[in-house]
Amino acid sequence: MIALIDYGAGNLTSVRKALSALGAAFQSPSHPDEIERAAAVVVPGVGHFAATRTLDESWHRAIRDALDRGAPLLGICLGMQWFFEGSDEAPGLPGLGLIEGRCIRLPDVNSHRVDGAPGSLLKVPHVGWNSLSQPRPSGLMAGVGQDAQVYFTHSYVAPLTPATVAVTTYGVPFASAIQVGRIAGVQFHPEKSGDIGLRILRNWLDG
């Protein structure tokens, strides 16, 4: 049974549909103690980093205990950002701290130009389809081609770290997927990314 964490940050309907399509059994625990029975944990999320305040120390402890027992952990969008040390979106609020680094806001100007031309204005939030570049092989991205397209909607991004297994560029390059040990995360929404998204979710379920 997968524990699908519902902390009020976004609609879980599409995540539930995607997990159901893959034949995965899940439930949303109402108390952190219920995670003790979970074989895996998913932390989804859309919106402001401050929403993670609901995940207090008791949730932190329960999720870390699940990892220690060998349960895989997946973060989606805001859920992945929460795995880092924090975010400039809510400077005083710590993340779970599983991955080093802080999340930053996307720039309003495209500074990632190789031709030396002045940067163009960018719309933030970044909403729509964009490509994944894979710096190294990973179980999470197995069978997913270079430059595969997935769906994003976000204003803040995680930094590039040794945990990064997919990179996307929107103004700046950022970590669009991470994986280290049993910890995995995606900045995009696999549940809204068609067959590619379902493949990535299947890879995590089978991992």
C-alpha positions in Angstrom: 0.0 0.0 0.0 1.3 3.4 -1.0 0.9 6.3 1.4 -0.2 9.3 -0.7 0.3 12.3 1.5 -2.5 14.9 1.5 -1.5 18.1 3.2 -3.8 20.4 1.3 -1.4 21.5 -1.4 -3.2 20.9 -4.6 -5.8 18.5 -6.0 -4.7 14.9 -5.7 -7.3 13.6 -8.2 -4.9 13.3 -11.2 -2.3 11.6 -9.1 -4.8 9.1 -7.8 -6.0 8.4 -11.4 -2.5 7.8 -12.6 -1.7 5.4 -9.8 -5.0 3.6 -10.3 -4.2 3.3 -14.1 -0.9 1.5 -13.1 -2.7 -0.8 -10.7 -1.2 0.6 -7.6 -3.0 0.5 -4.3 -2.9 3.6 -2.2 -4.5 5.6 0.6 -4.0 9.0 2.2 -3.0 8.7 5.8 -4.7 11.1 8.2 -2.0 10.8 10.8 1.7 10.2 10.5 1.6 7.0 12.5 -0.4 5.4 9.6 2.7 5.6 7.4 4.2 2.7 9.4 2.1 0.3 7.3 3.1 1.9 4.0 5.2 0.1 1.5 6.1 3.4 -0.3 5.3 7.1 0.2 4.3 9.8 -2.4 4.5 13.5 -1.5 2.7 15.5 -4.3 2.0 19.2 -4.2 1.1 22.3 -6.1 1.4 25.9 -4.9 3.4 27.8 -2.3 6.2 26.2 -0.3 4.5 27.5 2.8 1.9 24.8 2.4 4.5 22.3 3.6 4.2 23.8 7.0 1.4 21.4 7.6 4.0 18.6 7.4 5.3 19.2 10.9 8.0 17.3 12.8 5.8 14.2 13.4 5.4 13.9 9.6 9.1 14.5 9.1 9.9 11.7 11.5 7.4 9.3 10.0 8.7 9.7 6.5 12.3 9.4 7.5 11.4 6.2 9.5 9.7 4.8 6.4 12.9 5.5 4.4 14.9 3.7 7.1 12.6 0.7 6.8 13.3 0.6 3.1 10.2 2.2 1.7 10.8 4.2 -1.5 9.9 7.9 -1.5 8.6 10.0 -4.4 8.1 13.7 -4.5 6.1 15.5 -7.2 6.5 19.2 -8.0 6.3 21.0 -4.6 6.8 17.6 -3.0 10.2 17.2 -4.6 11.2 20.8 -3.6 10.3 19.9 0.0 13.0 17.2 0.0 15.6 19.9 -0.2 16.8 22.1 2.7 14.4 24.9 2.0 13.1 27.4 -0.6 13.4 31.1 -1.1 9.6 31.1 -1.5 9.3 30.7 2.3 12.8 31.5 3.6 12.1 30.7 7.3 10.5 27.3 6.7 12.9 24.3 6.5 12.3 21.5 4.1 12.8 17.8 4.9 16.5 18.2 4.2 17.1 14.9 2.4 18.9 16.6 -0.4 21.4 19.5 0.0 20.5 22.8 -1.5 17.7 25.4 -1.6 15.1 26.0 -4.2 15.1 29.4 -6.0 12.6 31.4 -8.2 12.8 31.1 -11.9 14.2 34.2 -13.6 12.0 36.6 -15.5 14.7 37.0 -18.2 16.3 34.2 -20.2 20.0 34.3 -19.2 20.8 30.9 -20.6 21.8 32.1 -24.1 24.7 30.5 -26.0 24.8 33.2 -28.7 25.6 36.1 -26.5 22.4 37.9 -27.5 20.4 39.8 -24.8 18.1 37.7 -22.8 14.4 37.6 -23.7 11.6 38.0 -21.2 10.1 34.9 -19.7 6.7 34.2 -18.3 6.8 32.9 -14.7 5.3 30.6 -13.7 6.6 28.1 -16.2 3.5 26.3 -17.5 3.5 23.8 -20.3 5.6 21.1 -22.0 9.4 21.1 -21.8 12.2 18.6 -22.4 14.2 16.4 -20.2 18.0 16.0 -20.6 19.5 13.1 -18.7 23.1 13.7 -17.4 23.4 10.0 -16.3 21.5 6.8 -16.4 19.0 6.1 -13.7 16.3 3.7 -12.8 13.7 6.4 -12.6 14.3 7.5 -16.2 14.8 4.0 -17.7 13.3 3.8 -21.2 12.7 7.6 -21.4 14.5 9.1 -24.3 16.7 12.2 -24.3 14.6 15.3 -24.8 11.3 13.6 -23.9 8.6 16.1 -23.2 6.7 16.4 -19.9 4.3 18.9 -18.4 5.3 21.6 -15.9 3.6 24.2 -13.8 5.8 26.0 -11.3 7.7 29.2 -10.4 10.5 27.7 -8.2 13.1 25.1 -9.0 15.6 22.9 -7.3 19.3 23.3 -7.9 21.5 20.9 -9.9 23.2 18.4 -7.5 24.7 15.0 -7.7 21.2 13.6 -7.2 20.0 15.1 -10.5 19.0 12.6 -13.1 17.1 15.0 -15.5 17.7 18.6 -16.3 15.3 21.1 -17.9 16.1 24.6 -19.0 13.8 27.5 -18.6 15.8 30.7 -18.3 18.3 28.6 -16.3 19.0 24.9 -16.1 17.3 23.2 -13.1 16.8 19.7 -11.6 13.7 18.3 -13.2 14.2 14.9 -11.7 16.3 13.5 -8.8 17.1 10.1 -7.6 19.5 8.9 -4.9 19.0 5.6 -3.2 15.3 5.2 -2.4 14.6 8.9 -2.7 13.2 10.1 -6.1 11.5 13.3 -7.2 10.2 15.1 -10.3 9.5 18.8 -10.8 7.1 18.1 -13.6 3.7 16.4 -13.3 4.0 12.7 -14.4 0.3 12.3 -13.9 -0.3 14.9 -16.6 2.5 13.9 -18.9 0.9 11.1 -21.0 2.8 7.9 -21.6 6.1 9.3 -20.6 4.8 10.3 -17.2 3.2 6.9 -16.7 6.5 5.2 -17.7 8.4 7.2 -15.1 5.8 6.4 -12.4 6.0 2.7 -13.4 9.8 2.8 -13.1 9.4 4.2 -9.6 6.8 1.6 -8.6 9.0 -1.2 -10.0 12.2 0.1 -8.6 
